[in-house]
């Protein structure tokens, strides 16, 4: 299933994980694999159900807590308090993991706690200094906090990367908007 997933054959991946879970319904690897496959397909509700199921079996599973926190933070009108609880739980388990710091920062950003968000994004960048997505998130936090010049510089650095990332076009549009606002 993992190999098929890496090959981009997500439908087949899902079938295999479902078969695994028929014989071993509490397989954390199977549940997490299925959740991730659903996430790749954009089936957010199904992914959330699987991450929740994993946490029912293993309550302190950092990957499930982190991924569910991210999905909740991305969902309009969701419970950001629950997203914060889950992200902090993951952070407590794996304090130096940059993607967890990024998720916690994102939840803080969504809650408009920009100073806390900036702190987490900076920590994430200590371990992944050239990650354009985390740089983009930092830029958003900085701008939200009124640190517009640094936000622009950070966003420019993010966009100078050759790495393609989801939201890159929106980041480029935002950069132009910010530069116009600062200039005008």
Residue pairs with C-beta under 8 A, 6 or more apart in sequence:
1 13
1 16
1 17
1 20
1 33
2 13
2 33
4 10
4 12
4 13
4 16
5 13
5 33
5 36
5 37
5 40
10 37
10 40
10 41
13 33
13 37
14 34
14 37
14 38
14 41
17 30
17 33
17 34
17 37
18 34
20 27
20 30
21 27
21 30
21 31
21 34
24 30
26 57
28 54
28 57
28 58
28 61
31 50
31 53
31 54
31 57
32 50
32 51
32 54
32 61
32 63
32 64
34 50
35 46
35 47
35 50
35 51
35 54
35 64
35 67
36 47
36 67
38 44
38 46
38 47
38 50
39 47
39 67
39 71
44 71
44 74
44 75
47 67
47 71
48 68
48 71
48 72
51 64
51 67
51 68
51 71
52 68
54 61
54 64
55 61
55 64
55 65
55 68
58 64
60 89
60 93
62 89
62 90
62 93
62 94
62 97
62 100
63 90
65 86
65 87
65 89
65 90
65 93
66 86
66 87
66 90
66 99
66 100
66 103
68 83
68 86
69 83
69 84
69 86
69 87
69 90
69 103
69 104
69 107
70 83
70 87
70 103
70 106
72 78
72 79
72 80
72 82
72 83
72 86
73 80
73 83
73 87
73 103
73 106
73 107
73 110
80 107
80 110
80 111
83 107
83 110
84 104
84 107
84 108
84 111
87 100
87 103
87 104
87 107
88 104
90 97
90 100
90 103
90 104
91 100
91 101
91 104
94 100
96 127
97 127
98 123
98 124
98 125
98 126
98 127
98 128
98 131
98 134
99 124
101 120
101 121
101 123
101 124
102 120
102 121
102 124
102 133
102 134
102 137
104 120
105 116
105 117
105 118
105 119
105 120
105 121
105 123
105 124
105 137
105 138
105 141
106 117
106 137
108 114
108 116
108 117
108 120
108 141
109 117
109 137
109 140
109 141
109 144
112 144
114 141
114 142
114 144
114 145
115 145
117 137
117 141
117 144
118 138
118 141
118 142
118 145
121 134
121 137
121 138
121 141
122 138
124 131
124 134
125 131
125 134
125 135
125 138
128 134
130 161
132 157
132 158
132 159
132 161
132 163
132 165
132 168
133 158
133 165
133 166
133 167
135 154
135 155
135 157
135 158
135 161
136 155
136 158
136 165
136 167
136 171
138 154
139 151
139 152
139 154
139 155
139 158
139 171
140 151
142 148
142 150
142 151
142 154
143 151
143 178
148 178
148 181
148 182
149 182
151 178
152 175
152 178
152 179
152 182
155 171
155 174
155 175
155 178
156 175
158 171
159 168
159 171
159 172
159 175
